[in-house]
Amino acid sequence: MFWEAPVALLRSRLQQILLPSLLSAGLLLATALAYPPLTLALVAVSVAMFWAALWSAAVLLGRRSAWVLAVLALGLGWFAEQMGSSRGWFFGRYTYTDVLGPRLGDVPLAIPLMWLALCLVGYVLASLILWRTPVHAAPTRKSGALTAWLAAMIVTSFDLGADPYFVYVLKAWIMEKTDGGWFGETLQGFVGWMLVSFVIVAAFQALAAPRRVPAIERHTRLAAVVPIGLYASGLVFQMLFGHPIEIRAIAFFAMGMPTLIAWVAWRHWAPAHAGAPQAQPAHSVPLAPMGLQADPLADQTVAALIGPWSDADGATGPATDRLAAATRLMAGWTSNGALAAWGQGDATAAADPAVVAALRAYVNEGRALPAWADAAKVERAEAIFMEQGPLSCTLLFCSSLPECYVLPNLAEVLHIAGQLEQHTEHRIRQTAAMVFPVMMKGGLMDASGAGVAQVLKVRLIHATIRHLILRGEPQTVRGQVAPRLQAGAPTGMHAALMSHGWDVDRQGLPCNQIELAYTLLTFSYSFLKGMRTLGLGLPRADEEAYLHAWNVMGHVLGVRRELMADTMEEAEALFERIQAQARGQTVSPDARPALGRALMHTMERTIRLPVVRGIPVPLTRWLIGPDTARAIGVDERVSWPTRLLFGAGRLLVRLIDTVVRLFSPGFSLSRMFTRIVGYHLLTRFLLDQTRPLGLPDQLLNPLTDTVAAWSEDPGASGWLNRLEDRWTTTGHWLPVQGEGKARRPAPEVEVDAVAS
């Protein structure tokens, strides 16, 4: 039912709020019944700080990230205090009195609540001071560690004045040693505060750092100033009531400086971003007109092949023959170098001269790379793709392809011919047949590469689809293209496309500039975003080199330059704008869920272990985000053992990676596990000799050699590679010989390459 999803979402939100609300009320009630007014006041303050921090975190970080921070701060904060009071760890040995109210173990419940508030305060103030924003989005290992270190210093600065007051004035706990070097407090306690708060903030950033800075609105500005207000209130209290009196002067400087700097940064952050969450001048171009822009070069070529559309029957008879002839001729586009002299030899002598002339003109203009193409950046991007190896394939299957289905009209084109629901594996192989030639060494820039040749084929496929759906030249067709009525269901892709109908005014042109630009981003930005999500983010220069290489590919594909992103910030802005436009579209029926579920089911069939079989669903949902996952139907419930395995495993892996990388920067369990997933997807979809990729031998053989070399991860230690071998195979990753004889299918113009 249509109401089931909203009701489930409402129930989930109520559960998230109801449980902590009841626990907070219970804590206050228990304190009021059994403890004096001072204790009730202290507990009430801690509860108020907890809720203020939780609300601020939910607005700034998102609900999921906020709850991850809450669980870490409450859990690790309580554990550190329990070990400190019972065993003397972290802070030295001490004993809590009844001043702070009810306890869990030896620790008053008010203490973990304060840990959450202080850790959020430290994180937000550190982000404002270092990055001029209240959250540090998509941190690298170094930037995340720097943020956590400054956050720990800010938290410990608060404790410099708070500890003596709680010990000597409130008598909230009793220290075993009273002759420490800080007004009777031991210096070990402050080392413990630094360590515990650093671990909490660092673990939060490793596990659930926000992917983007929140847009500036009234409530986000308020949420960003709440942590500053909490810290400032502590500053004022210590300046007025600090004990001993020297604490008042110390607090003025130790807490006053970060408070002032963070407040100034907040003041500069808000106006700079207010009203312009997409503040990217390169992408100020309106999107709506781009929906009516297609690809003049490719459209003119297909128009020359099909000829005039004189009636509703469309491309039949001679036109169909010319399209088939063009498909056969394009099989000769085997390399970038071969394009230069194509159409001048014996291979095309027997072909229709009009078809050869149209394709020759197309190739001559289309194969030229843009003047802004940077060979060094393209070469670096190729190296990145190959260095990541099977991890690149995991992100292709679980991030890039699912993101392609978000745009409703693009998904509808795929649905028309039933290609993705019925032939998902074929669709995956066709996509790989385009991606690998582009990203292999020399794919775009060298004559021996084949990236340009493959992309020019895909570009003509897009134009063919536009002509067949619209039954006319795209730039002249407007309004409603009525479905073509015929007896029985249409047979063949051409017939299905011409029979469907289309509303140009409402849907824009099929395969228009917006959809082409978005698809380009799914192969560049989505890959880089996925790397960040996995905790394997690349240096900024490498990210921009990767975007640049795909922009060069986009030029060959016919994407307009103003719809290309040169930085991750620009890519994120454009990506979000296009997705926001898609979310505003109402479609019925919606083809996207069927496509998304077909992809998930296809990947699940590659995994034999029952508990692990459902992993593609939570993995994809994590990489693309829950909202996008719901939109494309990746919202099926998986078994609780699978959810537990993925959730606990992800947290454990990220925690281990974060700690071990402090001593061994190249260590990554996350990389190893995604390589394992990539291996199984590779062997199922790309290395099965019974279903080979439709690529020429001169390209397929180097690809096979490249994949074989991926068997060893050069960035991992020997024992990690041996552990990986237990889950994959020992030795080179070679093609799988399935049952039956391998046969190379003849290349043909496939509609399922539209999302490529």
C-alpha positions in Angstrom: 0.0 0.0 0.0 1.1 3.6 -0.7 0.8 4.4 3.0 3.1 1.6 4.3 6.4 3.4 3.7 5.3 6.7 5.4 3.9 4.9 8.4 7.0 2.8 8.7 9.2 5.9 8.5 7.0 7.7 11.2 7.2 4.6 13.4 11.0 4.6 13.1 11.3 8.3 13.9 9.0 7.9 17.0 11.1 4.9 18.2 14.2 7.0 17.9 12.8 9.8 19.9 10.5 7.9 22.3 13.1 5.6 23.9 15.6 8.3 24.9 12.7 10.5 26.0 11.4 7.9 28.4 14.9 7.2 29.7 15.5 10.9 30.3 12.2 11.3 32.1 12.9 8.2 34.1 16.3 9.5 35.2 14.8 12.8 36.2 12.0 11.1 38.1 14.3 8.7 39.9 16.6 11.6 40.9 13.7 13.8 42.1 12.4 11.0 44.4 15.7 9.9 45.9 18.2 12.8 45.8 18.4 16.4 47.1 17.6 19.4 44.9 21.2 20.1 44.0 21.6 16.7 42.5 18.3 17.1 40.6 19.6 20.4 39.2 22.9 18.8 38.1 21.1 15.9 36.4 18.6 18.2 34.8 21.4 20.3 33.3 23.1 17.2 32.0 19.9 16.0 30.4 19.3 19.4 28.9 22.8 19.5 27.4 22.3 16.0 26.1 19.1 16.9 24.2 20.5 20.2 22.9 23.6 18.4 21.6 21.5 15.6 20.1 19.2 18.0 18.3 22.2 20.0 17.0 23.9 16.8 15.8 20.7 15.6 14.0 20.4 18.8 12.1 24.1 19.3 11.2 25.1 15.7 10.8 21.9 13.9 9.8 20.0 11.5 12.1 22.1 8.4 11.3 25.4 10.2 12.0 24.0 11.8 15.1 23.0 8.5 16.6 26.4 7.0 15.7 28.1 9.9 17.6 25.6 9.4 20.5 26.3 5.7 20.8 30.1 6.2 20.7 30.1 9.0 23.2 27.7 7.4 25.6 29.3 3.9 25.3 32.9 4.8 25.3 32.4 7.6 27.8 30.8 5.3 30.2 33.4 2.6 29.6 36.3 5.0 30.3 34.7 6.3 33.4 33.9 2.8 34.7 37.4 1.6 34.1 38.8 4.8 35.7 36.7 4.5 38.9 37.1 0.7 39.3 40.6 0.1 37.9 42.3 3.5 37.7 42.6 3.5 33.9 42.7 6.7 31.8 42.1 9.2 34.6 43.6 7.7 37.7 41.7 6.0 40.5 38.7 7.8 42.0 35.2 7.1 43.5 32.0 8.8 42.6 29.7 10.1 45.4 26.0 10.4 45.2 26.1 14.1 44.2 25.5 13.3 40.5 22.5 11.0 41.1 21.7 7.4 39.8 24.4 5.2 38.5 25.1 2.5 36.0 27.8 0.4 37.6 30.1 2.9 39.3 29.3 5.8 37.0 26.5 8.3 37.4 24.2 8.4 34.3 24.7 12.1 34.1 28.4 11.6 33.1 27.9 9.8 29.8 25.3 12.4 28.8 27.9 15.1 29.4 30.4 13.2 27.2 28.0 13.4 24.2 27.5 17.1 24.7 31.2 17.9 25.1 32.3 15.7 22.2 29.8 17.4 19.9 31.0 20.8 21.1 34.6 19.8 20.5 33.9 18.5 17.0 31.8 21.5 15.9 34.2 24.1 17.3 37.2 22.3 15.8 35.5 22.1 12.4 34.7 25.8 12.5 38.2 26.7 13.5 39.9 24.5 11.0 37.5 24.3 8.0 35.2 27.3 8.5 32.2 25.0 8.5 30.4 23.4 11.5 31.0 19.9 10.1 34.0 18.4 8.4 32.5 16.6 5.5 34.2 13.6 3.9 37.4 13.8 5.9 40.6 12.2 4.8 42.7 10.3 7.3 45.0 13.3 8.1 42.3 15.9 8.2 40.1 13.7 10.3 42.9 13.1 12.8 43.6 16.8 12.9 40.0 17.6 13.6 39.8 14.9 16.3 43.0 16.2 18.0 41.8 19.8 18.1 38.4 18.6 19.4 40.1 16.7 22.2 42.1 19.8 23.1 38.8 21.9 23.3 37.2 19.2 25.5 40.2 19.0 27.8 40.3 22.8 28.1 36.8 22.7 29.6 38.0 20.0 32.0 40.9 22.1 33.2 38.4 24.2 35.2 35.6 21.7 35.6 37.5 19.0 37.4 38.8 21.1 40.4 35.3 22.5 40.8 33.5 19.1 40.7 36.1 17.7 43.2 36.6 20.4 45.7 33.3 22.4 45.6 30.6 19.9 44.5 32.5 16.9 45.9 31.1 14.8 43.0 33.9 12.3 43.2 36.9 11.7 45.5 40.4 11.2 44.0 42.6 8.6 45.5 45.6 10.9 45.0 45.1 14.5 46.2 48.6 15.9 45.6 48.5 16.1 41.8 50.2 18.9 39.9 47.0 20.7 38.8 45.4 22.2 42.0 45.5 18.8 43.5 44.3 17.0 40.4 46.7 14.5 38.7 47.9 15.3 35.2 47.0 11.7 34.2 43.3 12.7 34.3 43.8 15.3 31.5 45.8 12.9 29.4 42.8 10.5 29.8 40.4 13.3 28.6 42.6 13.9 25.6 42.8 10.2 24.7 39.1 9.3 25.2 37.7 12.4 23.5 40.2 11.9 20.6 39.1 8.3 20.1 35.4 9.2 20.2 35.7 11.9 17.6 38.1 10.0 15.4 35.9 6.9 15.5 32.8 8.9 14.6 34.6 10.5 11.6 35.8 7.0 10.5 32.4 5.4 10.8 29.8 8.1 10.0 31.3 11.4 9.0 28.8 13.5 7.1 29.2 13.5 3.3 28.4 17.1 2.8 28.1 20.4 4.7 24.4 21.2 5.4 22.7 23.9 3.4 22.4 27.2 5.3 18.9 27.7 6.6 17.5 29.2 9.8 17.5 25.9 11.7 21.0 24.9 10.6 22.4 28.3 11.6 20.8 27.8 15.0 22.0 24.2 15.3 25.6 25.3 14.5 25.6 28.0 17.2 24.2 25.7 19.9 27.6 24.0 20.6 29.2 27.4 20.7 26.6 28.5 23.2 27.1 25.4 25.4 30.8 25.9 25.5 30.4 29.7 26.1 28.1 28.9 29.0 30.7 26.7 30.6 33.2 29.5 30.1 31.0 32.1 31.8 30.4 29.7 34.7 34.1 29.0 35.3 34.9 32.7 35.1 32.3 33.5 37.7 32.6 30.5 40.0 35.8 28.7 39.2 37.7 27.2 42.1 40.4 27.9 43.0 40.3 31.5 41.9 43.2 31.0 39.5 40.9 28.8 37.3 38.9 31.9 36.4 41.8 33.6 34.6 42.8 30.3 33.0 39.3 29.6 31.7 39.2 33.1 30.1 42.1 32.2 27.9 41.9 28.4 27.6 38.2 28.4 26.7 37.8 31.9 25.6 40.1 31.7 22.5 38.4 28.7 20.9 35.0 30.1 21.7 35.8 33.5 20.1 37.5 31.9 17.0 34.6 29.5 16.4 32.0 32.3 16.8 33.8 34.4 14.2 34.1 31.4 11.9 30.3 30.8 12.3 29.6 34.4 11.5 31.6 34.1 8.3 30.2 30.7 7.4 26.6 31.7 7.5 26.6 34.7 5.1 29.0 33.0 2.8 26.7 30.1 2.2 23.3 31.5 3.0 20.9 31.3 0.2 23.4 29.5 -2.0 23.9 25.9 -0.9 24.9 25.1 -4.5 27.3 28.0 -4.6 29.2 26.8 -7.7 29.4 29.5 -10.4 30.5 26.9 -13.0 27.1 25.2 -12.6 24.8 28.2 -12.4 23.4 27.2 -15.8 19.7 26.5 -15.5 18.9 22.8 -15.8 15.4 23.0 -17.3 16.5 24.1 -20.8 19.1 21.4 -20.9 16.2 18.8 -20.9 15.4 19.9 -24.4 19.0 19.8 -25.6 20.4 16.6 -27.0 23.5 16.0 -29.2 23.4 17.7 -32.6 26.3 15.8 -34.2 25.0 12.3 -33.3 21.4 13.3 -34.1 22.4 14.6 -37.5 24.3 11.3 -38.2 21.3 9.1 -37.3 18.9 11.4 -39.2 21.1 10.9 -42.3 21.0 7.1 -41.8 17.2 6.9 -41.2 16.1 9.5 -43.7 12.9 11.5 -43.4 10.1 10.4 -41.1 7.2 10.6 -43.6 4.6 8.6 -41.6 3.9 7.1 -38.2 5.5 3.8 -39.1 8.9 5.3 -38.6 12.2 3.6 -39.3 11.2 0.6 -41.3 12.4 -1.1 -44.5 15.4 0.7 -46.0 15.9 2.8 -42.8 16.2 -0.3 -40.7 18.6 -1.8 -43.2 20.8 1.3 -43.0 20.9 1.2 -39.2 21.9 -2.5 -39.3 24.6 -1.7 -41.9 25.9 1.1 -39.6 26.1 -1.3 -36.7 28.1 -3.8 -38.7 30.5 -1.0 -39.9 31.0 0.3 -36.4 32.6 -3.1 -35.5 35.6 -1.9 -37.4 36.1 0.9 -34.9 38.6 -1.3 -32.9 41.0 1.4 -31.7 41.4 5.2 -31.6 44.1 5.0 -34.2 41.8 3.0 -36.6 39.3 5.9 -36.6 41.7 8.3 -38.4 41.7 6.3 -41.7 38.3 4.6 -41.3 36.1 4.5 -44.4 39.0 4.8 -46.9 40.0 1.1 -47.3 38.6 -2.1 -48.6 36.6 -2.9 -45.5 34.0 -0.4 -46.4 34.2 -0.6 -50.2 31.1 -2.9 -50.5 29.0 -0.9 -48.0 26.3 1.7 -48.8 28.3 4.8 -49.7 25.7 7.0 -48.0 26.0 5.1 -44.8 29.8 5.2 -45.0 29.8 9.0 -45.7 27.5 9.7 -42.7 29.6 7.7 -40.3 32.9 9.1 -41.8 31.7 12.7 -41.1 30.7 11.7 -37.6 34.0 10.0 -36.8 36.1 12.9 -38.2 34.4 15.4 -35.9 33.6 13.2 -32.9 37.0 11.7 -32.4 38.8 15.0 -31.7 39.7 15.5 -28.1 39.0 18.9 -26.5 41.8 21.5 -26.4 41.7 21.5 -22.6 42.4 17.8 -22.2 45.4 17.2 -19.9 47.3 14.1 -20.8 49.0 13.9 -17.4 45.7 14.0 -15.5 44.2 11.4 -17.8 47.2 9.1 -17.2 46.9 9.6 -13.5 43.2 8.7 -13.6 43.9 5.6 -15.5 46.5 4.6 -12.9 44.0 5.2 -10.1 41.3 3.0 -11.7 43.8 0.2 -12.3 45.4 0.5 -8.9 42.0 0.1 -7.2 41.3 -2.9 -9.4 38.4 -5.0 -8.2 37.5 -2.3 -5.7 36.7 -0.2 -8.8 34.4 -3.0 -10.0 32.6 -3.2 -6.6 31.9 0.6 -6.8 30.8 0.2 -10.4 28.2 -2.5 -9.5 27.1 -1.1 -6.1 27.3 2.6 -6.6 27.6 3.9 -10.2 25.0 1.6 -11.8 22.4 2.0 -9.0 22.8 5.8 -9.1 22.1 5.6 -12.9 18.6 4.5 -12.2 17.6 7.6 -10.1 16.4 9.7 -13.0 12.8 8.5 -13.8 12.9 9.3 -17.5 16.2 7.6 -18.0 14.9 4.6 -16.2 11.8 4.6 -18.3 13.9 4.3 -21.5 15.7 1.3 -20.0 12.4 -0.2 -19.0 10.8 0.2 -22.5 12.8 -2.6 -24.0 12.8 -4.7 -20.7 16.5 -4.9 -20.9 17.4 -4.5 -17.2 14.7 -6.6 -15.7 15.2 -9.4 -18.1 18.9 -9.1 -19.1 20.6 -7.5 -16.2 23.8 -9.4 -16.6 24.1 -8.5 -20.2 23.6 -4.8 -19.3 26.4 -5.0 -16.7 28.8 -6.5 -19.3 27.9 -3.9 -21.9 28.6 -1.2 -19.3 32.0 -2.7 -18.5 32.7 -2.9 -22.3 32.5 0.9 -22.3 34.2 1.6 -18.9 37.2 -0.6 -19.2 38.3 0.7 -22.6 38.0 4.3 -21.4 40.0 3.7 -18.2 42.7 1.3 -19.4 46.1 2.7 -20.1 46.0 4.9 -23.1 42.3 4.4 -23.5 41.5 8.1 -24.3 44.8 9.6 -25.4 46.7 6.9 -27.3 46.1 5.6 -30.8 46.4 2.1 -29.5 43.6 2.7 -27.0 40.0 2.0 -27.7 38.2 4.4 -25.3 37.3 7.0 -27.9 36.1 4.3 -30.4 33.8 2.7 -27.8 32.4 6.0 -26.6 31.5 7.1 -30.2 29.5 3.9 -30.6 27.6 4.6 -27.4 27.0 8.1 -28.5 25.3 6.9 -31.7 23.2 4.5 -29.6 21.8 7.4 -27.6 20.9 9.3 -30.8 19.3 6.2 -32.3 17.1 5.8 -29.1 16.0 9.4 -29.3 15.0 9.1 -33.0 13.1 5.8 -32.5 11.2 6.9 -29.4 10.3 10.3 -30.9 9.8 8.9 -34.4 11.4 12.1 -35.8 14.4 14.4 -35.4 14.8 15.3 -31.7 15.2 19.1 -32.3 12.0 19.3 -34.2 9.7 17.1 -32.1 7.8 18.8 -29.3 4.6 18.0 -27.4 3.1 14.6 -27.1 4.3 11.7 -29.2 1.3 9.3 -29.0 1.9 5.6 -28.5 1.6 3.6 -31.7 -1.2 1.2 -31.4 -0.7 -2.3 -32.8 -2.1 -5.8 -32.3 -0.1 -7.7 -29.6 3.0 -6.6 -27.8 5.8 -5.1 -29.9 8.6 -7.5 -30.8 12.2 -6.3 -30.9 13.8 -3.3 -29.4 13.2 -1.0 -32.3 9.5 -1.8 -32.2 9.3 -1.4 -28.5 10.9 2.0 -28.6 8.7 3.3 -31.5 5.5 2.0 -29.8 6.0 3.5 -26.4 5.2 7.2 -26.9 6.7 10.2 -25.1 5.8 13.6 -23.7 8.6 16.0 -24.7 7.2 19.0 -22.9 6.9 17.1 -19.6 9.8 14.6 -19.9 12.3 16.5 -22.1 14.1 14.7 -24.9 15.2 11.1 -24.3 18.9 10.9 -23.4 19.1 14.7 -23.0 22.0 16.7 -21.8 20.9 16.5 -18.1 20.8 12.7 -18.3 24.1 12.5 -20.1 25.8 14.8 -17.6 24.3 12.9 -14.7 25.4 9.6 -16.1 28.9 11.0 -16.5 28.9 11.9 -12.8 27.8 8.4 -11.8 31.1 7.0 -13.2 33.3 9.8 -11.9 31.8 11.5 -8.8 30.0 8.4 -7.5 33.3 6.4 -7.7 35.2 9.1 -5.7 32.3 9.5 -3.2 32.3 5.7 -2.7 36.1 5.7 -2.0 35.5 8.4 0.6 32.6 6.4 2.2 34.9 3.3 2.4 37.5 5.4 4.2 39.8 5.3 1.2 39.5 8.8 0.0 42.0 10.0 -2.6 44.1 13.2 -2.4 42.4 16.2 -3.9 44.7 16.3 -6.9 43.9 12.7 -7.7 40.2 13.3 -7.4 40.4 16.2 -9.8 42.5 14.1 -12.2 39.8 11.4 -12.1 37.0 13.9 -12.8 39.1 15.4 -15.6 39.6 12.1 -17.4 35.8 11.4 -17.3 35.2 15.0 -18.5 37.4 14.2 -21.6 35.2 11.1 -22.1 32.1 13.2 -21.6 33.3 15.6 -24.4 33.6 12.6 -26.8 30.1 11.5 -25.6 28.6 14.8 -26.5 28.2 16.4 -23.0 28.3 20.1 -23.0 31.3 21.7 -21.1 29.2 23.8 -18.8 27.7 20.6 -17.4 31.0 19.1 -16.4 32.5 19.4 -12.9 36.2 20.0 -12.3 36.2 19.6 -8.5 34.4 17.4 -6.0 32.6 20.4 -4.7 31.3 21.2 -8.2 30.5 17.6 -8.8 28.5 17.3 -5.6 26.6 20.5 -6.3 25.6 19.4 -9.8 24.8 15.9 -8.7 22.5 17.1 -6.0 20.8 19.6 -8.3 20.0 16.9 -10.8 18.8 14.4 -8.2 16.7 17.2 -6.5 15.1 17.8 -9.9 14.4 14.1 -10.3 12.8 13.9 -6.8 10.4 16.6 -7.8 9.1 14.5 -10.8 6.0 12.4 -10.4 6.0 9.3 -12.5 3.5 6.5 -12.7 4.2 3.7 -13.2 7.7 4.1 -11.8 10.2 1.9 -13.6 13.1 2.5 -11.1 12.3 0.0 -8.3 12.2 -2.9 -10.8 15.5 -2.0 -12.2 17.2 -1.6 -8.8 15.8 -4.9 -7.5 16.8 -6.7 -10.6 20.4 -5.5 -10.2 20.4 -6.6 -6.5 19.0 -10.0 -7.3 21.6 -10.5 -10.0 24.5 -9.7 -7.7 23.0 -11.9 -4.9 23.1 -14.8 -7.3 26.9 -14.5 -7.5 27.3 -15.3 -3.7 26.8 -18.8 -2.5 26.9 -18.4 1.3 23.4 -17.8 2.6 24.2 -15.2 5.3 26.5 -13.3 2.9 24.2 -13.5 -0.1 22.2 -10.5 0.9 25.2 -8.2 1.5 24.8 -6.3 -1.9 21.6 -4.7 -0.5 23.1 -3.1 2.7 26.4 -2.4 0.8 24.6 -0.5 -2.0 22.3 1.3 0.5 25.4 2.5 2.5 27.2 3.7 -0.6 24.4 5.6 -2.3 22.4 6.6 0.8 19.0 5.5 2.1 17.0 8.1 0.2 18.4 7.1 -3.2 18.2 3.4 -2.3 14.4 3.7 -1.5 13.8 5.6 -4.8 15.3 2.8 -6.9 13.8 -0.1 -4.9 16.9 -1.1 -2.9 14.8 -1.2 0.2 14.1 -4.9 0.5 14.6 -6.3 4.0 17.4 -8.7 4.4 17.7 -11.3 7.1 18.8 -10.2 10.5 22.0 -12.3 10.5 23.0 -10.5 7.3 22.2 -7.0 8.7 24.1 -7.9 11.9 27.1 -9.2 9.9 27.2 -6.2 7.7 26.6 -3.6 10.4 28.9 -5.0 13.0 31.5 -5.9 10.4 31.5 -2.4 8.9 31.9 -0.8 12.3 34.6 -3.2 13.4 36.5 -2.9 10.1 36.5 0.9 10.2 37.5 1.0 13.8 40.5 -1.4 13.2 41.5 0.5 10.0 41.5 3.8 11.9 43.6 2.6 14.7 46.1 0.5 12.7 46.6 3.2 10.0 48.1 5.4 12.7 51.1 3.0 12.6 50.7 1.4 9.1 49.2 3.9 6.6 48.7 1.3 3.9 46.7 -1.1 6.0 43.0 -1.5 5.0 40.6 -4.3 5.8 37.9 -2.2 4.1 39.9 -2.4 0.9 40.5 -6.1 1.2 36.8 -7.0 1.7 35.7 -4.8 -1.2 38.3 -6.4 -3.4 36.9 -9.8 -2.4 33.4 -8.7 -3.4 34.8 -7.2 -6.6 36.5 -10.5 -7.4 33.3 -12.5 -7.3 31.4 -9.9 -9.4 34.3 -9.9 -11.9 34.3 -13.7 -12.3 30.6 -13.8 -12.6 30.0 -11.0 -15.1 33.2 -10.2 -16.8 35.5 -13.3 -16.8 32.9 -15.9 -17.7 34.1 -17.3 -21.1 30.7 -18.6 -21.9 29.5 -15.0 -22.0 32.4 -12.9 -23.2 32.4 -9.1 -23.4 31.7 -7.8 -26.9 35.2 -6.4 -27.4 37.8 -6.9 -30.1 40.6 -9.3 -29.3 43.2 -6.6 -29.3 41.3 -5.0 -26.4 40.0 -8.1 -24.7 43.4 -9.7 -24.3 45.0 -6.7 -22.5 41.9 -6.5 -20.3 42.3 -10.1 -19.3 46.0 -9.6 -18.5 45.1 -6.6 -16.4 42.6 -8.4 -14.4 44.9 -11.3 -13.9 47.5 -8.9 -12.3 44.9 -7.7 -9.8 45.3 -11.0 -7.8 47.9 -9.3 -5.6 47.2 -6.0 -3.8 50.5 -4.1 -3.9 49.4 -1.9 -1.1 48.7 -4.7 1.3 51.1 -6.9 3.4 51.7 -10.5 2.5 49.5 -11.9 5.2 46.5 -9.8 4.0 47.0 -11.0 0.5 47.1 -14.6 1.7 43.9 -14.0 3.7 42.3 -12.5 0.6 43.3 -15.6 -1.4 41.3 -17.8 0.9 38.2 -15.9 -0.1 39.0 -15.6 -3.8 41.6 -17.9 -5.5 45.3 -18.5 -5.4 47.4 -17.1 -8.2 46.3 -15.0 -11.1 42.6 -14.2 -11.6 41.9 -15.9 -14.9 38.8 -16.2 -17.0 36.3 -18.8 -15.8 35.5 -21.6 -18.2 31.8 -22.2 -17.9 29.8 -25.0 -19.4 29.5 -24.9 -23.2 31.7 -23.3 -25.8 32.6 -19.7 -25.7 31.3 -17.7 -28.5 31.8 -14.0 -29.3 28.5 -12.4 -30.0 28.4 -10.1 -33.0 28.3 -6.4 -31.8 25.0 -4.7 -32.3 23.4 -1.4 -31.3 21.9 -2.3 -27.9 19.4 0.0 -26.2 20.7 -1.2 -22.8 23.8 0.9 -23.3 21.8 4.1 -22.9 22.9 4.5 -19.2 26.5 4.0 -20.2 
